Amino acid sequence: MARQSAATRPMHLAAHIIYLSMGHIATAQWQYAYQQISIPSNAVSVTLSYFLNILSPGSSAIDQFRVVLRRTDGSPGSAIVALDLEDGSRGQGGYFQSSFDLTPYAGQTVQLSFEALDSVSGSGTIFNVDNVSVILELPSDIPPNDYFTNRTVITNITAIRFGTNYFATKEPGEPNHANNPGGKSLWWSFTAPTNGILQLNTVGSTFYTLLAAYSGDSVTNLTVTNLTKLAANNGFNNSDGYARINVPVTAQTEVEIAVDGLNMNGVVDVGAVVLNLMFKPDTNRPTVTITSPAANAKVLDTSVTVQGTASDNLAIALVQYRLENAAGTNDYQNATGTNKWSGVVSNLVAGPNTIRARAFDTSSNMSLTVTRTFTYVLTAPLTLSTTGDGHVSPNYSNSLLAIDGTYTLTATPATGSLFSN
């Protein structure tokens, strides 16, 4: 059940019965059911709404139903306007809704009269009236955070905020939240105290909600502008009908939050709005990897390029690396790049060398360190000579080969020659 203020609560006619049933009896007399209502002079809008069901065995067009606004004295000729005229030809259908604007009668006290006549030559048509309401909107009923410029500021990192969008509007230039036109939005804002995750949902609301978060806070010529969407969700697409989003934010970022009603075929959902907010400071460690050189690789130069990747739920601020070997441990150096990073290490020593890397995110959380070990191999040129006809394969002559390495060569004599010595 939607929460409503006293000013917006529907005034139900014949509220003590399930529904109002009129007609039934063939007669020359009209049946009446009416209620006197006073419409305040400062009414912003007044809407009459009801559901009508017509049961007519013969679909009689001479059995009639009407809704009339009358002067309060009820005298002949007291009708101000006939709002609705129906007859039994529309029978055998289900309930259908009718709505009428009573705003032009602000400042007047009138009788709202439901009237039925089953003619003596008719078919005994039954006119059933249900869910009659007059929704009155006063200036005080307009939600305070209807407009973007009046968005409600939320300061607590955990909060529940309530509202109603019955009389909310959509501003010129306002985006379609969650890619749905909506039409009755409310606005809040929240500024992140630190880096973290802003969790928002509409659990507890009484209708299908649209939920969206934006960065940017500019309004120009009554038009919402310069908003960048951070996240959005349509509750209609979720099994429980509630919308949910998680928004990664950095410290001191102002997030603009909109809740709207689902627009289905031009009809916008309305009711009680519940906005649940929770901000969680970022404590997640980033991760870092080394992709090159390969593990246990053998390198022949005294310097090598190190490459890797790093990731985080928010953003990587810095990656550092250092060299560890028999000569000692270097200081950490800042890598080039963040999500993809690289650096150069030199002063390798013969034998195993180890690279150690770590990453920091924008919340100053540090990753676990990772290592990669490879081998620097000392080399020297090989001097190889032959006499006679033939060849050696492979020909390593003047090649740089690893000292203490073992190599196999095959000597093949030319045709008509023999291998000797």
N, C-alpha and C positions, 0 to 999 in steps of 0.2 A: 504494500500500500504506500503510495507516494505521500510524503509529508507536505502539508500545505499550511500557509499562514491563515489566520481567521479571514483575512481579506480575500484570499484566493480559494478558500474551501468551497466546492460546489454546493449550491442550495438545492437539495433533492426534494422533489415533489412526491407526496404520498409515500414518504420514506418508510412508513410502518407496514407496507405491504410489499409483496415480491415484485409486482408490476401492476399497472393500471390497465384494466380490460374494459372496453367500451363497445357499444353496438349490441349485438345479440338479438334484440327485440325489434320486430317490425312495428313502427309507430310514426306518427307525424311530428313527434316532439324531438327536439335536439337534446342530447345529453351533454352535460357540462362538468368539467373538473378544472378548477382554476386556483390560482394562488396569487396573492398580491405581492409585488416586489417593488422595492425602492432602489433606484439606481443613483448612486452618488454623482454629483455634478462634476467631480474631478476624475471620473472614470477614464482610464486610458483605453480600455477595451472591455466589451461585455459580449459574451458569446453564449447563446442558447444551444444546447445539444441534447438530442434524445434518439432512441432507437424505436422504430415502428415495425410491427409485424401485422400483416393483413391476411386474415383467413376468410375467404369468400367462396362458399360452395358453388355459386353460379357466376363468379367473377362479375358481380353486378356493378355497373358503372354508376347506378343511381344511389347506391349506399355510399355515404360521404363521411369524410373526416377532415377536420381543419384545425389549425393552430392560429389563434387570433390574439392580438395584443389590444386590450380594451382599456377605456378609462375606468377608474375605480368605482364610479357610481353604478356601472352595469346597466345603465338606461338604454332604451332603444336608440340605435344609432351611435352607441358608445364605442364601436370598433375603431381603433386607430389604424390598424393594418392587419391584413391576413398574411401570416408568414408562410403557411403551408396549406395546400389543398390536395387531398388524395381521394380515391374512391376504390370500390371493391374490385375494379378491373385489374388491379395490381396484386390480387390475392394469390394464395398458394406459395408465396415466396417466404424466405427467411427474414430475419430482422435486417433492416437497413438503417443507416445513420443519417440524420439530417442536422445541419447546423445553420444558425442565423446570427447575424451581427445586430446586437441591440444597442451598440454604442451611440447611435443617433438619439436615443431616448434618455441620455444621461441627464440627471437633474429631475427626472419625473418618477412618480409612483403610478404603476400600471397594474392591470390584471393580466396574467398570462393564462390563457384559457385553452384547454383541449376540448374539442367538441366533436360529437359523432351523431349521425342520423342514419338509421336503417329504415329505408322507405317501406311502406306497406306492400309495394310491388317488388321489393328487393329480394335478396336471398339470405338474409340474416347474417350479414358480414360482421366479423369480429375484428376490432382494431385494438391491438395490444401495444401499450407504450411502456418502455423500460429505460432505466438509466437516464432520467431527466436531470440536467444540470444547467446552471447558469454560472459561468466562470467570469468573475469580475477581476479586472486588473487595475490597481491604483498605482500612482507614481511610486509609492513606497514598496510595491511588489517587484519592481525591476531589480534583478540581482545586482548587488554592489560591484561585483566583478564581471559584469556582462561585457564591458568594454576592455580592450587590451590595455589602455592607459590606466584603468582602475584595477588592474590585476591585483589579487590579494597576495601579499608577501608571506611566505612560510619561512620561519627562522629555525625551527627545531629540526634536528636530523631524523626524528621519527615523529610523524604527525598523521592525524586523520582529520580531514576537512569535509564538511557537509554543505550542501546547497540544493537548489532546485532550478531547473532550466525551463519551467513552464513559460515564463515571460522573457527568457533570454533571446538574444538576436544574433545575427551574423553580420560583422562589419564589412564595409566595402574593402576589397583587397584581401580579406582574410582567406588563408589557404584552406583547401579541402582536407580536413584532418583524416589521416588514414585512407586517403583517396576516395572519400565519400563526401557528398555535398553538405551533409549535416544541415545546420541552420539555426541552432540554439546553443551557443557555446558559452562556457564560463572559463575564466583565466586565473591562473596563479603563477607565482615565480618563486624560485629557490636559488640561492647562491651557495655553491659548494665551498665549505670551509677549507678543504684539502683536496688532493686528488682522491678519486674514489668512484664508486658505482652508485648511481641514483636509481632506486627501484620504485616504480610507480604502478598502481593498479586501481581499478574501480570496483573491487569486490564489495558488495553490499548495496550497490546502486539498483534502482528498480526498473531499469530499461536497458536496451542494447546501447552501449556507449562507444564513442570514438575517443581515443586517447592519443595525444601527440606531445612531443617535447621539441623545443626549438632553442637555438641560440640567436642572439640579436634582440635589440630592444627599441627599434625605431618605428615611430608612427608619423606619417606625413600626410597632411590634408585629410585627416580622418581615415586614412588608408593604412592598414597594417603592412609594413614593408621591411625589407632587409632581414627576414627571418630565414634561418637555415635549419632545415629539419634534421634532428638528431635521431629520432626514432618515432614510430607510430604503430598503432594496433587497432583493429576493428573487432570489438567484442563479439559481433555476430559470427565471426569465423571461429570462435572458441566454443567448446562444448558447454561451458557454463554461462556464456554470454557476457563475461567480464573481460575488459581489456587490460593488458599487461605489457610493460616495456622496462628494459634495463638500459641505462644511459651511462656510458663511461664519461666522466667529466674531470677536468683539471681544476686546481685550486682557484677560487674567486671567479669561476665561470657562472654567469647568471643563466639559468635555464627557465624558459617560458613554457608553461604547461597549459594545455587546452583540453577540456572535456566537452564533447558535443553529443548530440543524439543521432542515432542512425537514421538516415534519410532513405526511406523505402517508397519508391514510386511517388515522391513528392510529399510524403507524410513523415514528419520528424518525430522521433521518439522523445517523450518528455517524462519527467518524474524526479525522484530524489537522487541526488548525485552524492556519491561517497568517493573521495579521493584519498587513497592511502599512500603515504610517502615514507621511504626509509633510505637514508644515506649511509653507505658503508665505506669507511676509509680504505684506501688501497693498501693491502698488506701482502699481496701476491708477489712472489719472487719472479723476476724475468728468467728466461732460459737462454743459454748460449751454446753454440756448437762450433767445432773446428772442422772444416771440410777439406782443407789442403794445408800442408802436404799430407799424403795418405799415411795411415798408421804403418810404422816400421819401414817406411820408404827409405831409400838410400839416395842421398844428394851428394853432388860432386863439387858444389860451390860453397864458399865460406859464408854466403848470405842466402836467404830463402824468403819468398813471399808467403805469408800466412793469410788464409782466408777463412771466413766463417759466416754464420748467421746468428741472429738474436731476435727474440720475440717477447711480447708482454701484453697483458690484458688492456693496458692503456697505451704506453709508448716507451720506447727505449731512449734513454738520454745519452748513454756512453758505454763503449766497450773498451776494455783494456787487456793487454797481453804482456807477457814477459818470457825471457829465455832462461832455462835452468840447465846447467851442464857441469862437468867436472871442474870448470874454471870458476864456478860460482853462480849466483842468482842475480839477474839484473832487476832494476826497478821496473814497475809496471809502466807501459807506454800507452798513450791514447791511440786507438785504432782510427782509421779513416772509415766513416760510415757508421750506421747503427744496425738496421735490420739485416743488411749485407755489409760486412766489414772486412777490412784487410790491413795488413801491416808488414813491415820488413824487419827481419832479425838478422844480425850479422855476428861476427866473432864466434862462429861455430867451432867446436873442438872436435878432433877426430873421435869417432865413437858415438854413443847415444847423446842426443840433445832433446830436451823436452820444452814444448810450448805450453804455458798455462794461460787461460783466458777467463775473464769474468765480465758481467754486464750489470749496469745500473738502470733502473727505470726512472721515470719522471717523478716518482714518489720516494726516490732514494733507496728503494729496496734493491738489494744485491743478489745476484744469482749465485748458485753453487758454481765453484770453479770447475773447468774441464781441462783435460790435458791431452796432448798428442805427442808421442815420442817417435823420432826418426833418427837415422844414422848418417853422420857426415863421414864420407870416405875420402882418405888422402889418395892422391893419384900421382903417377909419374909417367913420362913417355917411354915406350918400349922401342929399343933399337933392334931391328931384325935384319939380317943379311943372308943371302943365299949365293951359292956358286953353281955353275952348271945350268942345264936346261930343266925346267919344271916350275912349279909354283907352290905357295903355301896358302892354305885357306883355314880360317879367315886371315886376311893380311892385317895384322895389328901393328905393322911398322909405323913408328912415330905416333901411335895412339896413346891417349892418357888412360892408363889402367890403374885399378885400385892396388895400392901396395898391400902385399900379403894375399892378393887375390890369386886364384888358381884358374888358368886358362888352358884350353886344349886347341892345338893347331894340327893340321894335317898337311904333310909334305907329299906332293905328288910329282914323280919324275916325268919328263917329256917322253914321247914315244921313242923307243930305241935306246933309252937311257935307263940306268939303274940308280936306286937310292943308295948312297954310300956315306958313311961317317955321320 
